Amino acid sequence: MDVSDEVSQISGLMDLFFAMTSAAGTYSPEEMAEWQRVAGLRPRAPMRLRLVRDAGVQAAVKPRG
């Protein structure tokens, strides 16, 4: 198994929490960036949170014009 394919304990718990409370889950920055592109946005580089290693923010900007 490739290290990038491993799921950490916190990632698994977050995915379970979101699945149980909202019928959603957690998604990779790549998946979210693709949704942003489809919506006409320009994805920014993912930002990792310092206190929760496997959590982050995937922001995007609306192109001018």
Protein Blocks (a to p, Z undefined) as FASTA:
>chain_A
ZZklpccfklmmmmmmmmmmnopacddfklmmmmmmmnopacddddddfklmkbccdddd
ddeZZ
